[in-house]
Amino acid sequence: MLAVYCKNEEKECGYPVVTRCVDGTLKIPECFKEPGRVTYNMRPKTLPSEIKMC
């Protein structure tokens, strides 16, 4: 099992979504948006895992 963080744009908060590997394939939740390099390195406090939780 693995948790990824999604962002509720309306409430501007983050929340974890648990996913798992099925038959060797990790199913990524539709709400998950992988951050770009600039966001990850220059604006890490804006990531769903770092903002207030819903």
Backbone as CSV, one residue per row, in Angstrom:
resi,resn,N_x,N_y,N_z,CA_x,CA_y,CA_z,C_x,C_y,C_z
1,MET,0.840,-1.181,0.000,0.000,0.000,0.000,0.885,1.243,0.000
2,LEU,0.368,2.264,-0.616,1.089,3.522,-0.750,0.066,4.649,-0.679
3,ALA,0.418,5.725,-0.018,-0.468,6.893,0.026,0.142,8.004,-0.816
4,VAL,-0.675,8.594,-1.666,-0.277,9.779,-2.425,-1.187,10.910,-1.956
5,TYR,-0.759,12.123,-2.140,-1.545,13.265,-1.684,-2.199,13.970,-2.861
6,CYS,-3.466,14.270,-2.683,-4.236,15.003,-3.672,-4.627,16.341,-3.060
7,LYS,-5.027,17.268,-3.907,-5.394,18.599,-3.431,-6.854,18.880,-3.751
8,ASN,-7.575,19.358,-2.752,-8.929,19.834,-2.949,-8.791,21.304,-3.325
9,GLU,-8.965,21.607,-4.604,-8.759,22.972,-5.101,-9.753,23.954,-4.477
10,GLU,-10.978,23.509,-4.265,-12.016,24.386,-3.722,-11.699,24.811,-2.291
11,LYS,-11.276,23.848,-1.472,-10.978,24.131,-0.068,-9.509,24.457,0.172
12,GLU,-8.683,24.307,-0.866,-7.238,24.552,-0.788,-6.591,23.774,0.351
13,CYS,-6.850,22.470,0.356,-6.258,21.601,1.366,-5.845,20.284,0.709
14,GLY,-4.976,19.561,1.385,-4.501,18.292,0.856,-5.076,17.121,1.630
15,TYR,-5.106,15.953,0.985,-5.597,14.750,1.653,-4.916,13.519,1.054
16,PRO,-4.622,12.527,1.898,-3.978,11.318,1.405,-4.993,10.369,0.772
17,VAL,-4.556,9.691,-0.285,-5.361,8.664,-0.944,-4.502,7.413,-1.005
18,VAL,-4.998,6.336,-0.429,-4.245,5.082,-0.397,-4.483,4.318,-1.694
19,THR,-3.405,3.801,-2.256,-3.480,2.995,-3.470,-2.613,1.764,-3.267
20,ARG,-2.677,0.849,-4.189,-1.872,-0.365,-4.063,-1.473,-0.878,-5.434
21,CYS,-0.528,-1.765,-5.408,-0.029,-2.407,-6.613,-0.888,-3.646,-6.875
22,VAL,-1.456,-3.750,-8.077,-2.274,-4.899,-8.456,-1.641,-5.541,-9.684
23,ASP,-1.260,-6.795,-9.544,-0.616,-7.538,-10.634,0.605,-6.804,-11.193
24,GLY,1.367,-6.180,-10.301,2.589,-5.504,-10.707,2.389,-4.100,-11.254
25,THR,1.171,-3.583,-11.209,0.882,-2.248,-11.724,0.334,-1.378,-10.602
26,LEU,0.953,-0.222,-10.414,0.493,0.721,-9.397,-0.597,1.592,-9.999
27,LYS,-1.774,1.567,-9.401,-2.885,2.388,-9.879,-2.785,3.757,-9.218
28,ILE,-2.587,4.785,-10.027,-2.469,6.157,-9.534,-3.864,6.790,-9.519
29,PRO,-4.294,7.340,-8.392,-5.611,7.983,-8.324,-5.708,9.157,-9.307
30,GLU,-6.890,9.357,-9.866,-7.093,10.429,-10.843,-6.832,11.814,-10.266
31,CYS,-7.032,11.970,-8.968,-6.846,13.288,-8.352,-5.370,13.659,-8.204
32,PHE,-4.472,12.685,-8.304,-3.045,12.943,-8.098,-2.447,13.666,-9.296
33,LYS,-1.744,14.748,-9.017,-1.029,15.497,-10.057,0.435,15.532,-9.657
34,GLU,1.283,14.931,-10.474,2.708,14.913,-10.155,3.277,16.318,-10.313
35,PRO,3.945,16.830,-9.284,4.487,18.188,-9.380,5.673,18.244,-10.337
36,GLY,5.802,19.370,-10.994,6.949,19.581,-11.854,8.197,19.835,-11.022
37,ARG,9.330,19.815,-11.658,10.609,20.002,-10.968,10.685,21.361,-10.280
38,VAL,10.212,22.406,-10.948,10.281,23.751,-10.370,9.408,23.831,-9.118
39,THR,8.184,23.341,-9.203,7.292,23.363,-8.036,7.891,22.556,-6.904
40,TYR,8.389,21.382,-7.210,8.938,20.498,-6.183,10.149,21.116,-5.490
41,ASN,11.017,21.777,-6.257,12.249,22.334,-5.698,12.122,23.772,-5.198
42,MET,11.335,24.589,-5.868,11.278,26.009,-5.535,10.058,26.388,-4.686
43,ARG,8.989,25.592,-4.756,7.767,25.913,-4.016,7.227,24.680,-3.292
44,PRO,8.068,24.005,-2.516,7.629,22.759,-1.874,6.492,22.947,-0.868
45,LYS,6.348,24.124,-0.313,5.281,24.359,0.674,3.897,24.431,0.033
46,THR,3.818,24.409,-1.307,2.528,24.431,-1.996,2.056,23.031,-2.371
47,LEU,2.856,22.007,-2.087,2.492,20.632,-2.428,1.350,20.148,-1.539
48,PRO,0.447,19.315,-2.064,-0.670,18.805,-1.262,-0.240,18.129,0.037
49,SER,0.931,17.528,0.047,1.408,16.862,1.268,1.914,17.855,2.311
50,GLU,2.124,19.108,1.917,2.703,20.107,2.819,1.723,21.187,3.252
51,ILE,0.578,21.293,2.583,-0.403,22.302,2.978,-1.326,21.709,4.040
52,LYS,-2.238,22.511,4.574,-3.124,22.000,5.630,-3.940,20.821,5.100
53,MET,-4.200,19.880,5.987,-4.988,18.705,5.633,-6.479,19.039,5.671
54,CYS,-7.236,18.408,4.808,-8.694,18.619,4.752,-9.376,18.005,5.967
